[in-house]
Amino acid sequence: MMLTSALLILGMQAPDAGLQTRIEAHLKDPILQGASVGILVADDGGNPVFEFNPERRLIPASTQKVIATLYALWRLGPNHQPQTRFWRDKDSVTIDAPGDPTFTTALLREIRDKLGGQAEVVHLRQAYNPGTHPSWEVGDLPNRYAAPVSAFTLDRGSFEVRAKGGQVEPLPEELGVELLLTANERAARAQYNYWGSRVRVTGKPPAQDGLIEAFALREPHKAAARFLGRLHVPEFHTPTRTPDHIQVGPRMMDLAKRCLEPSDNLFAENLLLMGANRDGELPSESPWTYASDQAEKFLQEVVRWQGPPAKVEDGSGLSRGNLVTARGLVDCLVWARSQPWAEEYRKALAEPGEGTLRTRLAGSSIHGKTGTLRRVTTLTGYVTDASGRLRVFAILVNNSGATALAQREWIDKIVGLIEGAKTP
């Protein structure tokens, strides 16, 4: 019996010879010279339609967020909503923070007013407060995308330097960041001393109101606490009485969408740690190590990740220590299709015109997750081919000498080939 006939009898898709020929020709592009590439295109059951080094372990960049979000959804469920609890006792406020990356300066001010104004002391209990991952590069740390991770935070662990009315807008004193101004006729430019919590703006602010630059707060949990009280004290016990205020966060699926679509690193790290802390077992001394181990176990035992195992270092993909395979990412997305919330998760991924696909793949059927680091460009997701069948794919490129733009264009051409294919 021929292979194609056997596959059809088993209900599996035969490999598309035409698609294989077209992608193989695309693989000869000079921009891949010296690069490591892994590709898998499969049907919605995970059966390969095209594959090229599908089990080669490569750095995923932000496609790692697929792992973090699926792990959190499996552990907590799509409808789980984190609840941050607040108690007010005379001159003190006690906070129990299980993790919720959506707190903002405006929200904290509202809560402060509900609690009767600013207190003297804030007792803060956090489910986790690991700060910055030890494998993140030092040069990343001052940037908003590498903001320290804590269960109680504000404004994505960051602050913005903004122009308003032709002047540099003052920073809230609660942030603990010193703002220095040096005037000249050049366009305004902000320089940030991350370790000294000091930002200097030189030049002339723009006439129009808007953002000059955004930076990471070094200790966002302390800044958030200062909006409620002057002195921050770590806490391990909370009152037994009913809280004076409970702030209910968004659904986990909504958090997943707010993570995946714009590729938000802080949301990804919080989701990974929140999932690992479902039963309060997250150790304070090594939360990332524990969460990463649990995520790897989830991939092996629940997703049934095939081939070489993944190496999970963090949830966002900012770590260069993460390792995945194209087959493994496809396994994740195929597993997601088997869940009751499959369609909602697919829609949580970016589409053309939004998030990280805002300027890519116009007119495509893709729902996907992008990834970009220095010398790393990746894309994984779902598309519908010319025969109307769902295709699950992962494309990973490491160590190409081409620009990130050229690599993205190369990957997008493969997505077009997958969509244009007709099933034999």
C-alpha positions as CSV (number, residue, x, y, z in Angstrom):
1,M,0.0,0.0,0.0
2,M,1.3,3.4,-0.9
3,L,2.1,5.8,2.0
4,T,-0.5,8.4,0.8
5,S,-3.3,5.8,0.7
6,A,-2.3,4.5,4.1
7,L,-2.5,7.9,5.6
8,L,-5.9,8.6,4.1
9,I,-7.2,5.3,5.5
10,L,-6.0,6.4,9.0
11,G,-7.7,9.8,8.6
12,M,-4.4,11.6,8.4
13,Q,-3.3,14.2,5.9
14,A,-0.7,13.1,3.3
15,P,2.3,15.5,3.0
16,D,1.7,18.2,0.4
17,A,4.4,17.6,-2.3
18,G,3.7,21.0,-3.9
19,L,3.9,22.9,-0.6
20,Q,7.1,21.0,0.2
21,T,8.7,21.9,-3.1
22,R,7.8,25.6,-2.7
23,I,9.0,25.9,0.9
24,E,12.2,24.0,0.1
25,A,13.0,26.5,-2.7
26,H,12.4,29.3,-0.2
27,L,14.9,27.7,2.2
28,K,17.7,28.3,-0.3
29,D,17.4,32.1,0.3
30,P,20.9,33.6,1.1
31,I,19.6,35.3,4.2
32,L,19.6,31.8,5.8
33,Q,23.3,31.2,5.2
34,G,24.8,29.9,8.5
35,A,21.4,30.2,10.3
36,S,19.6,27.4,12.3
37,V,16.0,26.9,11.1
38,G,13.2,24.7,12.4
39,I,9.8,24.5,10.6
40,L,6.7,22.4,11.1
41,V,3.4,22.7,9.4
42,A,0.7,20.3,10.6
43,D,-3.0,19.7,10.4
44,D,-5.2,20.4,13.4
45,G,-4.4,17.0,14.8
46,G,-0.7,17.6,14.7
47,N,0.0,15.4,11.7
48,P,2.9,16.9,9.7
49,V,2.1,18.5,6.3
50,F,5.7,19.9,5.9
51,E,8.7,19.7,8.2
52,F,12.3,20.9,8.2
53,N,14.4,20.3,11.3
54,P,11.2,20.1,13.4
55,E,13.1,18.8,16.5
56,R,16.0,21.2,16.4
57,R,16.1,23.0,19.8
58,L,16.2,26.8,19.1
59,I,15.7,30.0,21.1
60,P,12.0,31.0,20.8
61,A,12.1,34.7,21.8
62,S,8.5,35.8,22.5
63,T,6.8,32.7,21.1
64,Q,7.7,31.4,24.6
65,K,4.6,33.3,25.7
66,V,2.5,30.5,24.2
67,I,3.9,28.2,26.8
68,A,3.4,30.6,29.7
69,T,-0.2,31.5,28.8
70,L,-1.2,27.9,28.1
71,Y,0.4,26.8,31.4
72,A,-1.5,29.5,33.4
73,L,-4.8,28.7,31.7
74,W,-4.4,25.0,32.4
75,R,-3.5,25.6,36.1
76,L,-6.1,28.4,36.9
77,G,-8.7,28.1,34.2
78,P,-9.8,30.8,31.7
79,N,-12.4,32.4,34.1
80,H,-10.2,32.7,37.2
81,Q,-9.8,36.3,38.4
82,P,-7.0,37.3,40.8
83,Q,-8.3,39.1,43.9
84,T,-6.0,41.6,45.7
85,R,-7.2,42.3,49.2
86,F,-6.8,45.5,51.3
87,W,-7.3,46.2,55.0
88,R,-7.2,49.6,56.7
89,D,-6.4,49.9,60.4
90,K,-5.9,53.4,61.7
91,D,-2.5,54.5,60.3
92,S,-1.7,51.3,58.4
93,V,-2.8,49.4,55.3
94,T,-2.3,45.7,54.8
95,I,-2.2,44.3,51.2
96,D,-2.4,40.6,50.2
97,A,-1.3,40.5,46.5
98,P,-1.6,37.1,44.7
99,G,-0.5,38.6,41.4
100,D,-2.2,41.0,39.0
101,P,-0.2,43.0,36.4
102,T,-3.0,45.4,35.6
103,F,-2.7,47.8,38.5
104,T,-2.2,51.4,37.4
105,T,-1.4,54.7,39.2
106,A,-5.0,55.9,38.7
107,L,-6.4,52.7,40.2
108,L,-4.1,52.9,43.2
109,R,-5.2,56.4,43.9
110,E,-8.9,55.3,43.7
111,I,-8.2,52.5,46.2
112,R,-6.4,54.9,48.5
113,D,-9.5,57.2,48.5
114,K,-11.8,54.3,49.2
115,L,-9.6,53.3,52.2
116,G,-9.7,56.8,53.7
117,G,-6.6,58.4,52.3
118,Q,-2.9,57.7,52.6
119,A,-1.7,55.7,55.6
120,E,1.6,55.9,57.4
121,V,2.6,52.3,57.0
122,V,1.9,49.7,54.3
123,H,2.2,46.0,55.2
124,L,2.6,44.2,51.9
125,R,2.4,40.4,51.4
126,Q,3.2,39.2,47.9
127,A,2.9,35.8,46.4
128,Y,6.2,36.4,44.6
129,N,8.7,39.2,44.1
130,P,11.6,37.8,42.1
131,G,12.6,41.1,40.5
132,T,14.6,40.7,37.3
133,H,15.5,37.2,35.9
134,P,19.2,36.4,36.4
135,S,19.5,35.3,32.8
136,W,18.2,38.6,31.4
137,E,20.9,40.8,29.8
138,V,22.1,43.8,31.9
139,G,21.5,46.1,28.9
140,D,17.8,45.2,28.9
141,L,17.1,46.1,32.5
142,P,16.4,49.9,32.2
143,N,13.8,49.3,29.5
144,R,10.1,48.9,30.1
145,Y,10.1,45.5,28.4
146,A,12.4,44.2,31.2
147,A,10.6,45.6,34.2
148,P,11.1,43.8,37.4
149,V,8.4,41.2,38.3
150,S,6.4,41.5,41.5
151,A,2.9,40.4,42.5
152,F,2.0,44.0,43.4
153,T,3.0,46.4,40.7
154,L,1.8,49.5,38.8
155,D,1.8,50.7,35.2
156,R,3.5,47.5,34.0
157,G,6.4,48.1,36.4
158,S,7.4,51.2,34.6
159,F,7.1,55.0,34.3
160,E,6.8,57.4,31.4
161,V,8.6,60.7,30.9
162,R,6.0,62.9,29.1
163,A,5.7,66.3,27.6
164,K,2.7,68.4,28.6
165,G,2.0,72.0,27.7
166,G,5.5,72.4,26.2
167,Q,7.1,71.3,29.5
168,V,8.3,68.0,30.9
169,E,5.5,66.7,33.1
170,P,6.6,66.1,36.8
171,L,6.8,62.5,37.9
172,P,4.7,61.4,40.9
173,E,6.9,61.5,44.0
174,E,5.6,58.0,45.0
175,L,7.7,56.5,42.1
176,G,10.9,57.5,43.9
177,V,12.6,58.6,40.7
178,E,14.5,61.9,40.6
179,L,13.8,64.0,37.5
180,L,16.5,66.4,36.4
181,L,16.1,68.9,33.5
182,T,18.8,70.5,31.3
183,A,17.5,72.9,28.7
184,N,18.9,73.4,25.3
185,E,17.5,73.9,21.7
186,R,17.8,70.3,20.7
187,A,14.9,67.8,20.7
188,A,14.3,66.5,24.2
189,R,16.1,63.3,25.1
190,A,15.8,61.2,28.3
191,Q,18.7,59.3,29.9
192,Y,18.0,57.0,32.8
193,N,20.3,55.9,35.6
194,Y,18.5,52.7,36.5
195,W,20.6,51.9,39.6
196,G,20.4,55.4,40.9
197,S,16.6,55.9,40.1
198,R,17.4,59.1,38.3
199,V,16.3,60.3,34.9
200,R,17.7,63.4,33.1
201,V,15.9,65.1,30.3
202,T,18.1,67.3,28.1
203,G,16.8,69.5,25.3
204,K,13.5,71.3,24.4
205,P,10.3,69.4,25.1
206,P,8.0,69.0,22.1
207,A,5.1,71.5,21.8
208,Q,2.6,68.6,21.4
209,D,1.8,66.6,24.5
210,G,3.1,63.1,24.3
211,L,5.6,60.4,25.4
212,I,9.3,61.2,25.4
213,E,10.5,57.9,26.8
214,A,9.5,55.0,29.1
215,F,11.7,53.1,31.6
216,A,11.5,50.3,34.1
217,L,11.1,51.0,37.8
218,R,13.8,49.2,39.8
219,E,11.4,48.3,42.7
220,P,7.8,48.7,41.3
221,H,6.2,47.0,44.4
222,K,7.6,49.7,46.7
223,A,6.4,52.5,44.3
224,A,2.9,50.9,44.2
225,A,2.8,50.7,48.0
226,R,3.8,54.3,48.4
227,F,0.6,55.4,46.8
228,L,-1.2,53.9,49.8
229,G,1.3,54.7,52.6
230,R,4.6,56.4,53.3
231,L,6.5,53.4,54.7
232,H,6.6,49.9,53.1
233,V,7.0,46.9,55.4
234,P,7.1,43.3,54.0
235,E,4.3,41.2,55.6
236,F,3.8,37.5,56.0
237,H,0.4,37.5,57.8
238,T,-2.8,39.2,57.0
239,P,-5.9,40.1,59.2
240,T,-8.5,37.4,59.7
241,R,-11.4,39.8,59.3
242,T,-13.2,40.7,56.0
243,P,-11.1,42.9,53.8
244,D,-12.1,46.6,53.5
245,H,-11.6,46.4,49.7
246,I,-11.1,43.6,47.2
247,Q,-9.8,44.5,43.8
248,V,-10.9,41.8,41.3
249,G,-8.6,41.5,38.3
250,P,-9.5,40.5,34.7
251,R,-10.2,36.9,33.7
252,M,-7.1,34.8,32.9
253,M,-8.1,34.6,29.3
254,D,-8.3,38.3,29.1
255,L,-4.8,38.5,30.7
256,A,-3.6,36.0,28.2
257,K,-4.9,38.2,25.3
258,R,-3.3,41.3,26.9
259,C,0.0,39.3,27.0
260,L,-0.1,37.7,23.6
261,E,-1.4,40.3,21.3
262,P,1.1,43.1,22.2
263,S,3.7,40.6,23.4
264,D,3.8,42.0,27.0
265,N,6.8,40.5,28.9
266,L,5.5,41.6,32.4
267,F,2.1,39.9,31.8
268,A,3.9,36.7,30.6
269,E,6.1,36.5,33.7
270,N,3.1,37.1,36.0
271,L,1.0,34.5,34.3
272,L,3.8,31.9,34.6
273,L,4.2,32.7,38.4
274,M,0.5,33.0,39.1
275,G,0.0,29.5,37.5
276,A,2.7,28.0,39.6
277,N,1.3,29.5,42.8
278,R,-2.2,28.2,42.3
279,D,-2.1,26.3,45.6
280,G,0.4,28.6,47.4
281,E,3.4,26.4,46.8
282,L,5.6,28.9,45.1
283,P,8.9,29.2,47.1
284,S,10.0,32.7,47.8
285,E,13.7,31.9,47.4
286,S,13.5,30.6,43.8
287,P,10.1,31.2,42.3
288,W,11.2,31.2,38.7
289,T,13.1,27.9,39.1
290,Y,10.0,26.3,40.6
291,A,7.6,27.8,38.0
292,S,9.9,26.8,35.1
293,D,10.2,23.2,36.4
294,Q,6.4,23.0,36.7
295,A,5.9,24.4,33.2
296,E,8.3,21.8,31.8
297,K,6.4,19.1,33.5
298,F,3.2,20.5,32.0
299,L,4.7,20.3,28.6
300,Q,5.8,16.7,29.0
301,E,2.8,15.2,30.9
302,V,-0.2,17.3,29.7
303,V,0.7,18.6,26.3
304,R,2.7,15.5,25.5
305,W,5.5,17.5,23.9
306,Q,7.2,15.3,21.3
307,G,10.9,15.0,20.7
308,P,13.7,16.9,22.6
309,P,12.3,18.5,25.8
310,A,11.9,22.2,26.1
311,K,14.1,24.3,28.4
312,V,11.9,26.9,30.2
313,E,13.9,29.7,31.8
314,D,11.2,32.4,32.0
315,G,7.7,33.1,30.7
316,S,8.3,36.0,28.3
317,G,11.1,34.7,26.1
318,L,13.4,37.5,27.1
319,S,15.9,34.9,28.4
320,R,18.3,33.5,25.9
321,G,18.3,30.3,27.9
322,N,14.9,29.2,26.7
323,L,14.9,26.3,24.1
324,V,12.0,24.9,22.1
325,T,11.4,23.0,18.9
326,A,9.0,23.7,16.1
327,R,7.3,20.4,16.8
328,G,6.9,21.3,20.5
329,L,5.3,24.7,19.7
330,V,2.9,23.0,17.3
331,D,2.1,20.4,20.0
332,C,1.2,23.2,22.3
333,L,-1.2,24.8,19.8
334,V,-2.7,21.5,18.9
335,W,-3.3,20.7,22.6
336,A,-5.0,24.1,22.9
337,R,-7.4,23.1,20.2
338,S,-8.6,20.3,22.4
339,Q,-9.6,22.5,25.2
340,P,-13.1,24.0,25.8
341,W,-11.6,27.5,25.5
342,A,-9.8,26.7,22.2
343,E,-11.5,29.3,20.0
344,E,-11.2,32.0,22.6
345,Y,-7.5,31.3,22.9
346,R,-7.0,31.4,19.1
347,K,-8.6,34.9,19.1
348,A,-6.3,35.9,21.9
349,L,-3.4,35.6,19.5
350,A,-2.5,38.5,17.3
351,E,-4.2,39.1,13.9
352,P,-3.0,41.2,11.0
353,G,-3.5,44.9,11.9
354,E,-3.2,44.5,15.7
355,G,-0.5,44.0,18.2
356,T,2.8,42.6,16.9
357,L,1.2,41.8,13.5
358,R,0.0,45.4,13.1
359,T,2.1,45.9,10.0
360,R,2.4,42.3,8.8
361,L,0.5,39.8,6.8
362,A,-2.3,42.0,5.7
363,G,-5.3,39.9,4.5
364,S,-3.9,36.8,6.1
365,S,-6.1,34.4,8.1
366,I,-3.3,34.1,10.7
367,H,-3.8,34.1,14.5
368,G,-0.2,34.0,15.7
369,K,2.5,34.8,18.1
370,T,5.7,36.6,17.0
371,G,9.1,36.5,18.5
372,T,12.2,38.8,18.1
373,L,15.5,39.0,19.9
374,R,18.9,39.8,18.6
375,R,19.6,37.1,16.0
376,V,16.3,35.4,16.7
377,T,13.1,35.7,14.6
378,T,10.1,33.3,15.1
379,L,6.4,32.9,14.4
380,T,3.9,30.3,15.4
381,G,0.1,30.1,15.1
382,Y,-2.9,29.0,13.0
383,V,-3.8,29.7,9.4
384,T,-6.4,28.4,7.0
385,D,-5.2,27.0,3.7
386,A,-6.8,27.4,0.2
387,S,-8.9,24.2,0.9
388,G,-10.4,25.7,4.0
389,R,-8.4,23.5,6.4
390,L,-6.8,24.7,9.6
391,R,-3.0,24.6,9.6
392,V,-0.9,24.8,12.8
393,F,2.7,26.0,12.2
394,A,5.9,27.1,13.9
395,I,8.9,28.8,12.2
396,L,12.1,29.4,14.1
397,V,15.1,31.2,12.8
398,N,18.3,31.6,14.9
399,N,21.7,33.2,14.0
400,S,20.8,34.6,10.6
401,G,23.0,37.5,9.6
402,A,20.1,39.3,7.9
403,T,18.2,42.1,9.5
404,A,15.2,41.3,11.6
405,L,13.0,42.9,9.0
406,A,14.4,40.7,6.2
407,Q,13.8,37.6,8.4
408,R,10.2,38.6,9.2
409,E,9.5,39.1,5.5
410,W,11.0,35.7,4.8
411,I,8.9,34.0,7.4
412,D,5.8,35.8,6.2
413,K,6.3,34.5,2.7
414,I,6.2,30.9,4.1
415,V,2.9,31.8,5.8
416,G,1.6,32.8,2.4
417,L,2.8,29.5,0.9
418,I,1.0,27.6,3.6
419,E,-2.2,29.6,3.1
420,G,-2.0,29.2,-0.7
421,A,-1.6,25.5,-0.6
422,K,-4.5,23.1,-1.6
423,T,-4.8,19.8,0.1
424,P,-4.3,16.9,-2.3
